[in-house]
C-alpha cells in the first residue's frame, strides 16, 4: 500500500461508516479538500442508502464489506459502530494501511494492534478530535509529568445511552443543575462512556497513559456546548486549556469539530507543509 501521495498517484481513502461524520468527510475529500486523495471505498450497514449518498460524487467509490476495505485503500478512516472495530482494524492493518480510528477508546483494550502494525508496515494515526492541546500534552510527556486531568461537561441529552449512566441509574431527564456522574481514570471513562469521551482515551495515549490520566464527567443542563478542560502539571510546563464544542444536531454526543479534525488529519497525509507535532 502507498503511504504518501505522489504527483502521479493519489492516496486511496476508505471510509467505514457513512453517518454524521463519515459522509461529511467523504463529501469534502471528493470535493478535493484533502489534496491528492480520493475516496476509493466505503462500508456501511445500509448499502442502498450508501449508494444514494455517494451517487453524486465525482469519483464513485466501491461499496465493500468491512473485512475487505483494507484491500482497496491506502488509508482507512473508522467512523463505524464499535461492534465492527476488530474486523475493520484487522483489514486495515493486515493490508499495511494507515488506520485512523475515531473510536479511540477501543485502542486501550487492544495494545496488540500496535505490534501488528509494526509487523505489516501499517500505521495507526489518532486524530486530535474534540480536544485541544494534544501537541502540548505530547511535548510534556517527553519529560516528567506530575498529573493530567480532564473535566468534561455535556448537556444531559449528550450522555444518554452511556453504559455508566445505565449502570448507575441516573435519570438524565430530571437533572436540573450540574451533576457529576463520573470520576475515575481515562481508561474507566472510555469504557463507561464509549460514544462520549473518546477524547479521554486520546488524552491518555498522548500523555501519561490512560491509568494515570484522571477524568470527571458532568451532566450540565446550564450549557449548550460539549466542554472539555485539560489541566496538566509537569517539570517543563503547567497549563489549563478549555474547548467548547458545538454538538451535531443528528448525534448530540458528537461535536461538529470531530469531522473537521478527521479531515485535517487526512490533509496532513498529502500536504507539503505540516504544522504541529
TORNUTI-237683 format. One record per residue: residue number from 0; x negated, y negated, z negated of N, C-alpha, C in turn. Coordinates in Angstrom, 1 decimal. Each point is the difference from the previous one (the first is absolute). Last residue first. Example, Ala and Ser with C-alpha at 12.3 -4.5 7.8 and 13.67 -1.06 7.14 Angstrom:
BEGIN
<r 1 <-12.8 2.2 -7.1> <-0.9 -1.1 0.0> <0.8 -1.1 -0.8>> <r 0 <-0.3 5.7 0.1> <0.9 -1.2 0.0> <-0.9 -1.2 0.0>> 
This chain:
BEGIN
<r 276 <-2.8 -19.1 -15.9> <-0.7 1.3 -0.3> <0.6 1.1 0.8>> <r 275 <0.4 -4.9 2.0> <0.3 0.6 -1.2> <-0.6 1.4 -0.1>> <r 274 <0.8 -2.0 4.7> <-0.2 -0.8 -1.1> <0.5 0.7 -1.3>> <r 273 <-1.7 1.0 5.5> <0.8 0.5 -1.2> <-0.4 -0.8 -1.2>> <r 272 <-0.3 0.1 5.8> <-0.3 -0.8 -1.2> <0.9 0.5 -1.2>> <r 271 <0.4 1.8 4.3> <-1.5 -0.2 0.0> <-0.4 -0.7 -1.2>> <r 270 <4.5 3.3 0.4> <-0.5 -1.4 0.0> <-1.5 0.0 0.0>> <r 269 <2.9 3.9 -0.4> <-0.3 -0.4 1.3> <-0.6 -1.3 0.1>> <r 268 <1.3 2.1 -4.1> <-0.6 1.1 0.7> <-0.4 -0.4 1.4>> <r 267 <2.4 -2.9 -3.0> <-1.4 0.2 -0.4> <-0.7 1.0 0.8>> <r 266 <4.7 -0.6 0.4> <-0.7 -1.0 0.8> <-1.5 0.1 -0.4>> <r 265 <3.0 2.7 -2.3> <-0.2 0.5 1.3> <-0.8 -1.0 0.8>> <r 264 <1.3 -1.3 -4.3> <-1.0 1.1 0.0> <-0.3 0.6 1.3>> <r 263 <3.4 -3.3 -0.3> <-1.4 -0.6 -0.2> <-1.0 1.1 -0.1>> <r 262 <4.4 1.4 0.2> <-0.4 -0.6 1.2> <-1.4 -0.6 -0.1>> <r 261 <2.0 1.6 -3.9> <-0.4 1.1 0.9> <-0.4 -0.5 1.3>> <r 260 <1.6 -3.2 -3.0> <-1.3 0.6 -0.4> <-0.5 1.1 0.8>> <r 259 <4.3 -1.7 0.7> <-1.0 -1.0 0.5> <-1.4 0.5 -0.4>> <r 258 <3.7 2.4 -1.6> <-0.2 0.2 1.5> <-1.1 -0.9 0.5>> <r 257 <1.1 -0.7 -4.5> <-0.5 1.4 0.2> <-0.3 0.2 1.5>> <r 256 <2.2 -3.9 -1.9> <-1.4 -0.1 0.3> <-0.6 1.3 0.3>> <r 255 <4.6 -0.7 -1.4> <-0.3 -0.3 1.4> <-1.4 0.0 0.4>> <r 254 <1.7 3.1 -4.2> <-0.2 -1.4 0.4> <-0.2 -0.2 1.5>> <r 253 <2.7 4.0 -2.9> <-1.2 -0.3 0.9> <0.0 -1.5 0.3>> <r 252 <3.5 2.1 -2.7> <-1.3 0.3 -0.6> <-1.2 -0.4 0.8>> <r 251 <4.5 -0.7 1.8> <-0.5 -1.0 -1.0> <-1.2 0.5 -0.7>> <r 250 <2.2 0.8 4.8> <-0.6 0.9 -1.0> <-0.6 -0.8 -1.1>> <r 249 <2.4 -2.1 3.6> <0.4 1.4 0.2> <-0.4 1.0 -1.1>> <r 248 <-1.3 -4.7 0.2> <1.5 0.1 -0.2> <0.4 1.5 0.0>> <r 247 <-4.9 -1.5 -1.7> <0.7 0.2 1.3> <1.5 0.2 -0.3>> <r 246 <-3.2 -2.9 -3.4> <0.4 1.4 0.4> <0.7 0.0 1.4>> <r 245 <-4.0 -3.4 -1.8> <1.4 0.0 0.3> <0.4 1.5 0.4>> <r 244 <-4.1 -1.6 -3.4> <0.4 0.6 1.3> <1.5 0.0 0.2>> <r 243 <-4.2 -2.4 -3.1> <1.4 0.2 0.0> <0.4 0.4 1.4>> <r 242 <-4.7 0.0 -3.3> <0.6 0.0 1.3> <1.5 0.2 -0.1>> <r 241 <-4.8 -1.3 -3.2> <1.4 0.3 0.1> <0.5 -0.1 1.4>> <r 240 <-4.8 0.5 -3.4> <0.6 -0.3 1.3> <1.4 0.4 0.0>> <r 239 <-4.8 -0.8 -3.2> <1.4 0.3 0.0> <0.7 -0.5 1.3>> <r 238 <-5.4 1.3 -2.2> <1.0 -0.8 0.8> <1.4 0.6 -0.2>> <r 237 <-5.9 0.1 -1.1> <1.3 0.2 -0.7> <1.0 -0.8 0.9>> <r 236 <-5.3 2.1 0.8> <1.1 -0.9 0.3> <1.2 0.4 -0.8>> <r 235 <-4.3 2.2 -0.4> <-0.3 -0.9 1.1> <1.1 -1.1 0.2>> <r 234 <0.0 3.7 -3.2> <-1.2 -0.8 -0.3> <-0.3 -1.0 1.1>> <r 233 <5.2 1.3 -1.0> <-1.2 0.7 0.3> <-1.3 -0.8 -0.3>> <r 232 <5.9 0.3 0.2> <-1.1 -0.5 -0.8> <-1.2 0.9 0.3>> <r 231 <5.3 -1.3 2.1> <-1.2 0.8 0.0> <-1.0 -0.7 -0.9>> <r 230 <5.6 0.1 1.6> <-1.0 -0.6 -0.8> <-1.2 0.9 -0.2>> <r 229 <4.8 -0.9 3.3> <-1.2 0.8 -0.3> <-0.9 -0.8 -0.9>> <r 228 <5.5 0.1 1.7> <-1.1 -0.8 -0.6> <-1.1 1.0 -0.4>> <r 227 <4.7 -0.2 3.3> <-1.1 0.8 -0.5> <-1.1 -1.0 -0.6>> <r 226 <5.6 0.2 1.9> <-1.1 -0.8 -0.5> <-1.0 1.0 -0.7>> <r 225 <4.6 -0.6 3.5> <-0.8 1.0 -0.6> <-1.3 -0.6 -0.4>> <r 224 <4.5 -3.0 0.4> <-1.1 0.5 0.8> <-0.7 1.1 -0.9>> <r 223 <3.7 -2.6 -1.5> <0.4 0.5 1.3> <-1.1 0.7 0.7>> <r 222 <1.3 -1.0 -5.6> <-0.8 -0.3 1.2> <0.6 0.6 1.2>> <r 221 <1.8 0.5 -4.5> <-0.2 -1.5 0.2> <-0.8 -0.3 1.2>> <r 220 <1.1 4.5 -1.8> <1.0 -0.6 0.8> <-0.1 -1.5 0.2>> <r 219 <-3.4 4.3 -1.0> <0.2 -1.4 -0.3> <1.1 -0.6 0.8>> <r 218 <-2.9 4.7 -1.8> <1.2 -0.3 0.8> <0.4 -1.4 -0.4>> <r 217 <-5.1 2.1 -0.3> <1.2 -0.6 -0.6> <1.1 -0.1 1.0>> <r 216 <-5.1 2.7 -1.2> <1.1 -0.3 1.0> <1.2 -0.5 -0.7>> <r 215 <-5.8 0.7 -0.7> <1.3 -0.2 -0.6> <1.0 -0.3 1.1>> <r 214 <-5.3 2.5 -0.5> <1.1 -0.6 0.7> <1.2 -0.2 -0.9>> <r 213 <-5.8 1.1 0.4> <1.2 0.0 -0.8> <1.1 -0.8 0.7>> <r 212 <-4.8 3.0 1.1> <0.7 -1.2 0.4> <1.4 0.1 -0.7>> <r 211 <-3.1 3.5 -0.4> <-0.5 -1.1 -0.8> <0.8 -1.3 0.3>> <r 210 <0.7 4.1 2.4> <0.3 0.3 -1.4> <-0.5 -1.0 -1.0>> <r 209 <-0.5 -0.1 4.9> <1.5 -0.1 -0.4> <0.2 0.3 -1.4>> <r 208 <-4.6 -2.3 2.0> <0.7 1.3 0.0> <1.4 -0.2 -0.6>> <r 207 <-3.1 -3.6 0.8> <-0.6 0.8 -1.0> <0.7 1.4 -0.2>> <r 206 <0.7 -3.1 4.4> <-0.8 -0.4 -1.2> <-0.6 1.1 -0.8>> <r 205 <2.8 0.5 4.0> <-0.9 -1.1 0.4> <-1.0 -0.3 -1.2>> <r 204 <3.6 3.2 -0.4> <-1.0 0.5 0.9> <-1.1 -1.0 0.3>> <r 203 <3.7 -1.3 -2.7> <-0.8 1.0 -0.7> <-1.1 0.5 0.9>> <r 202 <3.2 -2.9 1.9> <-0.8 -0.7 -1.0> <-1.0 1.0 -0.7>> <r 201 <3.2 1.8 2.9> <-1.0 -0.7 0.7> <-1.0 -0.7 -0.9>> <r 200 <3.8 2.1 -1.9> <-1.0 1.0 0.4> <-1.1 -0.7 0.8>> <r 199 <3.5 -2.7 -1.3> <-0.7 0.4 -1.2> <-1.1 1.1 0.4>> <r 198 <3.0 -1.6 3.3> <-1.0 -1.0 -0.3> <-0.8 0.4 -1.2>> <r 197 <3.8 2.3 1.3> <-1.2 0.5 0.7> <-1.1 -0.9 -0.2>> <r 196 <4.7 -0.1 -2.0> <-1.3 -0.5 -0.4> <-1.1 0.8 0.6>> <r 195 <4.8 0.8 1.0> <-0.1 -1.3 -0.5> <-1.4 -0.6 -0.2>> <r 194 <1.7 4.5 1.2> <0.4 -0.8 1.1> <-0.2 -1.5 -0.3>> <r 193 <-1.1 3.5 -3.2> <-0.7 0.3 1.3> <0.3 -0.9 1.1>> <r 192 <0.4 0.3 -5.3> <0.6 -0.9 0.9> <-0.7 0.1 1.4>> <r 191 <-1.2 2.9 -3.6> <1.3 -0.4 -0.5> <0.7 -1.0 0.9>> <r 190 <-4.5 1.6 0.9> <0.9 1.1 0.0> <1.4 -0.4 -0.4>> <r 189 <-3.4 -3.3 0.1> <0.2 0.5 1.3> <1.0 1.2 0.0>> <r 188 <-1.4 -1.8 -4.1> <1.0 -0.9 0.7> <0.3 0.5 1.4>> <r 187 <-3.3 2.3 -2.6> <1.4 0.3 -0.5> <1.0 -0.9 0.7>> <r 186 <-4.5 -0.8 1.0> <0.4 1.4 0.5> <1.4 0.3 -0.5>> <r 185 <-1.9 -4.0 -1.5> <0.4 -0.1 1.4> <0.4 1.4 0.6>> <r 184 <0.6 -0.7 -5.3> <-1.1 -0.1 1.0> <0.5 -0.1 1.4>> <r 183 <3.1 -1.9 -3.9> <-0.9 1.2 0.0> <-1.0 -0.2 1.1>> <r 182 <5.2 -1.8 -1.5> <-1.3 -0.4 -0.4> <-0.9 1.3 0.0>> <r 181 <5.5 -1.9 1.5> <-1.2 1.0 0.0> <-1.2 -0.7 -0.4>> <r 180 <4.3 -2.2 0.1> <0.4 1.4 0.2> <-1.1 1.0 0.0>> <r 179 <1.5 -5.3 -1.8> <-1.2 0.9 0.4> <0.5 1.4 0.0>> <r 178 <2.9 -4.6 0.9> <-0.1 1.3 -0.8> <-1.2 0.8 0.5>> <r 177 <2.9 -5.2 0.3> <-1.2 0.8 0.4> <-0.2 1.1 -1.0>> <r 176 <5.0 -1.5 0.5> <-1.2 -0.7 -0.3> <-1.2 0.8 0.3>> <r 175 <4.3 1.7 0.7> <0.3 -1.4 0.1> <-1.1 -0.9 -0.3>> <r 174 <1.6 5.4 1.6> <-1.2 -0.8 -0.5> <0.3 -1.5 0.2>> <r 173 <2.8 3.9 1.3> <0.4 -0.8 -1.2> <-1.2 -0.8 -0.5>> <r 172 <-0.3 2.9 3.8> <1.1 -0.9 0.3> <0.4 -0.8 -1.2>> <r 171 <-3.4 3.4 -0.2> <-0.5 -1.2 0.6> <1.1 -1.0 0.3>> <r 170 <-0.7 4.0 -3.6> <1.1 -0.4 0.9> <-0.4 -1.4 0.6>> <r 169 <-3.0 4.4 -2.0> <0.2 -1.5 0.0> <1.1 -0.3 1.0>> <r 168 <-2.1 4.5 -1.3> <1.4 -0.4 -0.1> <0.3 -1.5 0.0>> <r 167 <-4.1 3.0 0.5> <0.2 -0.7 -1.3> <1.4 -0.5 -0.1>> <r 166 <-1.4 2.5 3.8> <-0.4 0.8 -1.1> <0.3 -0.8 -1.3>> <r 165 <0.7 -2.2 4.2> <1.0 1.1 -0.2> <-0.3 0.8 -1.3>> <r 164 <-3.0 -3.3 1.2> <1.2 -0.6 -0.4> <1.1 1.0 -0.2>> <r 163 <-4.2 1.4 1.7> <-0.1 -0.4 -1.4> <1.3 -0.6 -0.5>> <r 162 <-0.3 1.2 4.6> <0.1 1.2 -0.9> <-0.1 -0.4 -1.5>> <r 161 <2.0 -3.4 3.8> <-1.3 0.4 -0.5> <0.1 1.2 -1.0>> <r 160 <3.7 -2.6 2.1> <-0.5 1.3 0.6> <-1.3 0.5 -0.4>> <r 159 <1.1 -5.2 -0.4> <0.9 1.1 0.0> <-0.5 1.2 0.8>> <r 158 <-2.0 -4.5 -0.8> <-0.5 1.1 -0.7> <0.9 1.2 0.0>> <r 157 <1.0 -4.4 2.0> <-1.2 0.5 0.6> <-0.7 1.2 -0.6>> <r 156 <3.8 -2.4 -1.8> <0.4 0.9 1.1> <-1.2 0.5 0.7>> <r 155 <-0.6 -3.1 -3.6> <0.4 1.3 -0.4> <0.3 0.9 1.2>> <r 154 <-3.5 -3.8 0.7> <1.4 -0.1 -0.3> <0.5 1.5 -0.3>> <r 153 <-5.1 -0.8 -1.1> <0.9 0.1 1.2> <1.4 -0.2 -0.4>> <r 152 <-5.6 -0.3 -1.7> <1.4 -0.4 -0.3> <0.8 0.1 1.3>> <r 151 <-5.1 1.8 -2.3> <0.9 -0.1 1.2> <1.4 -0.4 -0.5>> <r 150 <-5.5 -0.1 -1.7> <1.4 -0.1 -0.4> <0.9 -0.2 1.2>> <r 149 <-5.3 2.0 -1.1> <1.0 -0.5 0.9> <1.3 0.0 -0.7>> <r 148 <-5.8 0.4 -1.2> <1.4 0.3 -0.3> <0.9 -0.7 1.1>> <r 147 <-5.4 1.5 -1.5> <0.8 -0.5 1.1> <1.5 0.4 -0.4>> <r 146 <-5.3 -0.4 -2.7> <1.4 0.4 0.1> <0.6 -0.6 1.3>> <r 145 <-4.8 0.1 -1.0> <0.6 0.3 -1.3> <1.4 0.5 0.1>> <r 144 <-4.4 0.4 3.4> <1.4 -0.5 -0.1> <0.5 0.3 -1.4>> <r 143 <-4.9 -0.4 2.9> <0.6 0.5 -1.1> <1.3 -0.7 -0.3>> <r 142 <-2.0 0.4 5.0> <-0.7 -0.3 -1.3> <0.7 0.7 -1.1>> <r 141 <1.7 0.3 4.4> <-1.4 0.3 0.2> <-0.9 -0.3 -1.2>> <r 140 <4.6 -1.1 0.3> <-0.1 1.4 -0.3> <-1.5 0.5 0.3>> <r 139 <1.6 -4.4 1.0> <-0.4 0.1 -1.4> <-0.2 1.5 -0.4>> <r 138 <1.4 -0.9 4.5> <-1.3 -0.6 -0.3> <-0.4 0.2 -1.4>> <r 137 <4.3 1.4 1.5> <-1.1 0.9 0.5> <-1.3 -0.6 -0.3>> <r 136 <3.6 -2.7 -1.1> <0.0 1.2 -0.8> <-1.1 1.0 0.4>> <r 135 <0.8 -3.8 2.6> <-0.6 -0.4 -1.2> <-0.1 1.2 -1.0>> <r 134 <2.3 0.6 4.1> <-1.4 -0.3 0.3> <-0.8 -0.3 -1.3>> <r 133 <4.7 0.5 -0.1> <-0.7 1.3 -0.1> <-1.5 -0.2 0.4>> <r 132 <3.8 -3.5 -0.4> <-1.3 0.1 -0.7> <-0.6 1.3 -0.1>> <r 131 <5.3 -0.3 0.5> <-1.0 -1.1 0.3> <-1.3 0.4 -0.7>> <r 130 <4.6 3.1 1.9> <-0.8 -0.6 -1.0> <-0.9 -1.1 0.5>> <r 129 <3.1 3.1 2.3> <0.7 -1.1 -0.6> <-0.8 -0.7 -1.1>> <r 128 <-2.6 2.7 3.8> <1.5 0.1 -0.3> <0.5 -1.2 -0.7>> <r 127 <-4.5 1.9 1.7> <0.2 -0.8 -1.2> <1.4 0.0 -0.4>> <r 126 <-1.8 4.2 2.7> <0.2 -1.4 0.2> <0.2 -0.7 -1.3>> <r 125 <-2.9 4.5 1.2> <1.1 -0.5 -0.8> <0.2 -1.5 0.2>> <r 124 <-2.4 4.4 2.7> <-0.1 -1.5 -0.2> <1.3 -0.4 -0.7>> <r 123 <-3.2 4.6 1.4> <1.3 -0.4 -0.7> <-0.2 -1.5 -0.4>> <r 122 <-2.4 3.5 4.0> <-0.1 -1.1 -1.0> <1.4 -0.2 -0.6>> <r 121 <-2.9 4.3 2.8> <1.1 -0.9 -0.1> <-0.3 -1.1 -1.1>> <r 120 <-2.7 3.9 1.4> <-0.3 -1.3 0.5> <1.1 -1.0 0.0>> <r 119 <-0.4 4.6 -1.8> <0.5 -0.1 1.3> <-0.3 -1.3 0.7>> <r 118 <-1.3 1.1 -4.6> <-0.4 1.1 0.8> <0.4 -0.1 1.5>> <r 117 <1.2 -3.3 -3.3> <-1.5 0.0 0.2> <-0.4 1.1 1.0>> <r 116 <4.5 -0.2 -1.4> <-0.3 -1.0 1.0> <-1.5 -0.1 0.2>> <r 115 <1.5 3.0 -3.3> <0.4 0.4 1.3> <-0.3 -1.0 1.1>> <r 114 <-0.8 -1.2 -4.4> <-1.0 1.0 0.4> <0.4 0.5 1.4>> <r 113 <3.1 -2.8 -2.0> <-1.3 -0.8 0.3> <-1.0 0.9 0.5>> <r 112 <4.1 1.8 -1.5> <0.1 -0.6 1.3> <-1.3 -0.7 0.4>> <r 111 <0.8 1.9 -4.4> <-0.6 0.9 1.0> <0.0 -0.6 1.4>> <r 110 <2.2 -1.9 -3.9> <-1.4 -0.4 0.2> <-0.7 0.8 1.1>> <r 109 <5.0 -0.7 -1.6> <-0.6 0.7 1.1> <-1.4 -0.4 0.2>> <r 108 <3.3 -1.9 -3.1> <0.1 1.4 -0.2> <-0.7 0.8 1.0>> <r 107 <0.1 -4.7 0.4> <-0.5 0.2 -1.3> <0.0 1.5 -0.4>> <r 106 <1.9 -1.9 4.1> <-1.5 0.3 0.1> <-0.5 0.4 -1.4>> <r 105 <4.5 -1.6 0.7> <-0.2 1.4 0.4> <-1.4 0.4 0.0>> <r 104 <1.4 -4.5 -0.6> <0.1 0.8 -1.2> <-0.2 1.5 0.2>> <r 103 <0.3 -3.3 3.5> <-1.3 0.1 -0.5> <0.0 0.9 -1.3>> <r 102 <2.9 -0.9 4.3> <0.3 0.6 -1.2> <-1.2 0.3 -0.8>> <r 101 <-0.5 -1.8 4.2> <0.7 -1.1 -0.8> <0.5 0.6 -1.4>> <r 100 <-4.3 1.5 3.5> <1.2 0.4 -0.7> <0.6 -1.2 -0.7>> <r 99 <-3.3 1.3 4.3> <0.3 -1.2 -0.8> <1.3 0.3 -0.8>> <r 98 <-4.3 2.6 2.9> <1.3 0.2 -0.7> <0.2 -1.2 -0.9>> <r 97 <-3.1 1.5 4.5> <0.0 -1.0 -1.1> <1.5 0.1 -0.6>> <r 96 <-2.0 4.5 2.4> <0.6 -1.4 0.2> <-0.3 -0.9 -1.1>> <r 95 <-1.0 4.9 1.1> <-1.1 -1.0 -0.1> <0.5 -1.4 0.2>> <r 94 <2.5 4.4 -0.3> <-0.4 -0.5 1.4> <-0.9 -1.2 0.0>> <r 93 <1.6 2.0 -4.1> <-0.6 1.1 0.8> <-0.4 -0.4 1.4>> <r 92 <2.2 -3.2 -2.8> <-1.3 0.3 -0.4> <-0.7 1.1 0.8>> <r 91 <4.6 -1.2 0.8> <-0.9 -1.1 0.3> <-1.4 0.3 -0.3>> <r 90 <3.4 3.2 -1.0> <-0.1 -0.2 1.4> <-1.0 -1.1 0.4>> <r 89 <1.0 0.8 -4.6> <-0.8 1.2 0.6> <-0.2 -0.2 1.5>> <r 88 <2.7 -3.1 -2.3> <-1.4 -0.2 -0.4> <-0.9 1.1 0.7>> <r 87 <4.7 0.4 0.4> <-0.5 -1.2 0.8> <-1.5 -0.1 -0.2>> <r 86 <2.3 3.2 -2.6> <-0.1 0.4 1.4> <-0.6 -1.1 0.9>> <r 85 <0.8 -1.0 -4.5> <-1.0 1.0 0.1> <-0.2 0.4 1.5>> <r 84 <3.5 -3.1 -1.2> <-1.3 -0.5 -0.1> <-1.1 1.0 0.2>> <r 83 <5.0 0.1 -0.1> <-0.7 0.5 1.2> <-1.5 -0.5 -0.1>> <r 82 <3.3 -1.1 -3.4> <0.1 1.5 0.2> <-0.8 0.5 1.2>> <r 81 <0.5 -4.7 -1.3> <-1.1 0.7 -0.7> <0.1 1.5 0.3>> <r 80 <1.9 -3.5 3.7> <0.4 0.5 -1.4> <-1.2 0.8 -0.6>> <r 79 <-1.6 -3.5 3.6> <1.0 1.0 0.0> <0.4 0.4 -1.5>> <r 78 <-3.4 -2.8 2.6> <1.1 -0.8 -0.5> <1.2 0.9 -0.2>> <r 77 <-5.6 0.0 1.6> <1.0 0.8 -0.8> <1.1 -1.0 -0.5>> <r 76 <-3.8 0.1 4.3> <0.6 -0.8 -1.1> <1.2 0.7 -0.6>> <r 75 <-4.7 1.3 3.1> <1.4 0.4 -0.4> <0.4 -0.9 -1.2>> <r 74 <-3.8 0.3 4.5> <0.4 -0.6 -1.3> <1.4 0.4 -0.3>> <r 73 <-1.9 1.7 3.8> <-1.3 -0.3 -0.7> <0.3 -0.6 -1.4>> <r 72 <3.3 3.5 3.2> <-0.4 -1.3 -0.5> <-1.5 -0.1 -0.5>> <r 71 <2.9 3.9 1.4> <0.3 -1.0 1.0> <-0.6 -1.4 -0.3>> <r 70 <-0.1 4.0 -2.9> <-0.5 0.4 1.3> <0.1 -1.0 1.1>> <r 69 <1.8 -0.5 -4.5> <-1.4 -0.2 0.1> <-0.6 0.4 1.3>> <r 68 <4.6 0.8 -1.1> <-0.2 -1.3 0.4> <-1.5 -0.3 0.2>> <r 67 <2.6 4.1 -1.3> <-0.7 -0.1 1.2> <-0.5 -1.4 0.3>> <r 66 <2.8 1.4 -3.8> <-1.2 0.8 0.0> <-0.9 0.0 1.2>> <r 65 <4.2 -2.4 -0.3> <-0.9 -0.5 -1.0> <-1.3 0.8 0.1>> <r 64 <2.8 -0.1 4.4> <0.2 0.5 -1.3> <-1.1 -0.6 -0.9>> <r 63 <1.4 -2.9 4.3> <-0.6 1.3 -0.3> <0.3 0.4 -1.5>> <r 62 <0.9 -3.6 4.5> <0.6 0.3 -1.3> <-0.4 1.4 -0.3>> <r 61 <-2.5 -3.9 3.1> <0.6 1.3 -0.1> <0.6 0.1 -1.4>> <r 60 <-0.5 -4.9 2.3> <-0.7 1.1 -0.6> <0.7 1.3 0.0>> <r 59 <0.0 -4.4 3.3> <0.9 0.9 -0.7> <-0.8 1.1 -0.6>> <r 58 <-1.1 -5.2 1.5> <-0.6 1.3 0.1> <0.9 1.0 -0.9>> <r 57 <1.6 -4.2 0.3> <-0.8 -0.1 1.3> <-0.6 1.4 0.2>> <r 56 <4.6 -0.2 -2.7> <-1.4 -0.3 -0.2> <-0.7 0.0 1.4>> <r 55 <4.8 0.9 -1.3> <-0.4 -1.2 0.7> <-1.5 -0.3 -0.1>> <r 54 <2.1 3.9 -2.0> <0.3 0.0 1.4> <-0.4 -1.2 0.8>> <r 53 <-0.3 1.5 -4.9> <-1.2 -0.2 0.8> <0.3 -0.1 1.5>> <r 52 <3.5 0.7 -3.2> <-0.8 -1.1 -0.6> <-1.2 -0.3 0.9>> <r 51 <2.9 3.7 1.0> <0.6 -1.2 0.3> <-0.8 -1.2 -0.5>> <r 50 <-1.5 4.3 -1.0> <-0.1 -0.2 1.4> <0.7 -1.3 0.4>> <r 49 <0.3 1.3 -4.5> <-1.4 -0.4 0.4> <-0.1 -0.3 1.4>> <r 48 <4.0 1.9 -1.4> <-0.1 -1.5 -0.4> <-1.4 -0.5 0.3>> <r 47 <0.8 4.6 0.7> <0.8 -0.8 0.9> <-0.1 -1.5 -0.3>> <r 46 <-2.2 3.1 -2.9> <-0.7 -0.1 1.3> <0.8 -0.9 1.0>> <r 45 <-0.4 0.4 -5.4> <1.1 -0.2 1.0> <-0.6 -0.2 1.4>> <r 44 <-3.0 0.6 -3.5> <1.0 1.0 -0.3> <1.1 0.0 1.0>> <r 43 <-5.0 -1.5 1.3> <1.2 -0.5 -0.7> <0.9 1.1 -0.2>> <r 42 <-5.2 -1.7 2.3> <0.8 1.1 -0.6> <1.1 -0.6 -0.8>> <r 41 <-3.6 -1.6 4.4> <0.8 -0.2 -1.3> <0.6 1.2 -0.4>> <r 40 <-4.2 -2.0 3.6> <0.9 1.1 -0.5> <0.7 -0.5 -1.3>> <r 39 <-2.9 -2.8 2.6> <0.0 1.1 0.9> <0.9 1.1 -0.4>> <r 38 <-1.2 -5.5 -0.4> <0.8 1.0 -0.7> <0.1 1.2 1.0>> <r 37 <-4.1 -3.5 0.2> <1.2 0.3 0.6> <0.7 1.1 -0.9>> <r 36 <-4.4 -4.0 0.1> <0.7 1.1 -0.6> <1.4 0.2 0.6>> <r 35 <-3.8 -3.7 0.0> <-0.1 1.1 0.9> <0.5 1.3 -0.7>> <r 34 <1.9 -4.3 -2.2> <-1.2 0.0 0.9> <0.1 1.2 0.9>> <r 33 <3.4 -1.3 -3.1> <-1.1 0.8 -0.6> <-1.1 0.1 0.9>> <r 32 <4.2 -2.1 1.2> <-0.5 -0.7 -1.1> <-1.1 0.7 -0.8>> <r 31 <2.9 1.1 4.2> <-1.4 -0.4 0.1> <-0.6 -0.7 -1.2>> <r 30 <4.5 2.2 0.8> <-0.1 -1.4 0.6> <-1.4 -0.5 0.1>> <r 29 <0.9 4.2 -2.0> <0.4 0.1 1.4> <-0.1 -1.4 0.7>> <r 28 <-0.7 0.2 -4.6> <-1.1 0.6 0.7> <0.3 0.1 1.4>> <r 27 <3.5 -1.5 -2.6> <-1.1 -1.0 0.0> <-1.2 0.5 0.7>> <r 26 <3.7 2.9 -0.8> <0.3 -1.0 1.0> <-1.1 -1.0 0.2>> <r 25 <-0.5 3.4 -3.3> <-0.1 0.5 1.4> <0.4 -1.1 1.0>> <r 24 <0.3 -1.0 -4.6> <-1.4 0.1 0.4> <0.0 0.5 1.5>> <r 23 <4.2 -0.1 -2.0> <-0.5 -1.4 0.1> <-1.4 0.0 0.5>> <r 22 <2.0 4.1 -0.9> <0.5 -0.6 1.2> <-0.5 -1.4 0.2>> <r 21 <-1.2 2.3 -4.0> <-0.5 0.6 1.2> <0.4 -0.6 1.3>> <r 20 <1.8 -1.4 -4.3> <-1.4 -0.4 0.2> <-0.5 0.5 1.4>> <r 19 <4.5 1.0 -1.4> <-0.2 -1.4 -0.2> <-1.4 -0.5 0.4>> <r 18 <0.8 4.7 1.8> <0.9 -0.7 -0.8> <-0.3 -1.5 0.0>> <r 17 <-1.9 4.3 2.2> <0.4 -1.2 0.7> <1.1 -0.7 -0.8>> <r 16 <-4.1 4.1 -0.5> <1.1 -0.7 -0.6> <0.3 -1.3 0.7>> <r 15 <-4.6 1.8 0.8> <0.9 0.9 -0.5> <1.1 -0.7 -0.9>> <r 14 <-3.6 -1.2 4.3> <0.8 -0.5 -1.2> <1.0 1.0 -0.4>> <r 13 <-4.9 -0.6 3.1> <1.2 0.8 -0.3> <0.6 -0.6 -1.3>> <r 12 <-3.7 -1.9 4.0> <0.6 0.0 -1.3> <1.2 0.9 -0.1>> <r 11 <-4.8 -0.9 3.0> <1.3 0.6 0.1> <0.6 0.1 -1.5>> <r 10 <-3.8 -3.4 2.6> <0.3 0.9 -1.1> <1.4 0.5 0.1>> <r 9 <-2.5 -1.4 4.4> <0.7 -0.6 -1.1> <0.1 1.1 -1.1>> <r 8 <-3.7 -1.1 4.4> <1.0 0.8 -0.7> <0.7 -0.7 -1.1>> <r 7 <-3.6 -1.8 2.7> <0.6 1.0 1.0> <1.1 0.8 -0.6>> <r 6 <-2.7 -3.1 -2.5> <0.6 -0.8 1.1> <0.8 0.9 0.9>> <r 5 <-0.3 1.9 -4.8> <-1.0 -0.6 0.9> <0.7 -0.8 1.1>> <r 4 <1.1 2.0 -5.4> <0.4 -0.3 1.3> <-1.1 -0.7 0.8>> <r 3 <-0.5 3.6 -4.1> <-0.1 -1.4 0.3> <0.4 -0.2 1.5>> <r 2 <0.0 4.3 -2.0> <0.1 -0.8 -1.2> <0.1 -1.5 0.3>> <r 1 <1.4 4.9 2.7> <-0.7 -1.2 0.0> <0.2 -0.8 -1.3>> <r 0 <0.1 5.5 0.6> <0.8 -1.2 0.0> <-0.9 -1.3 0.0>> 
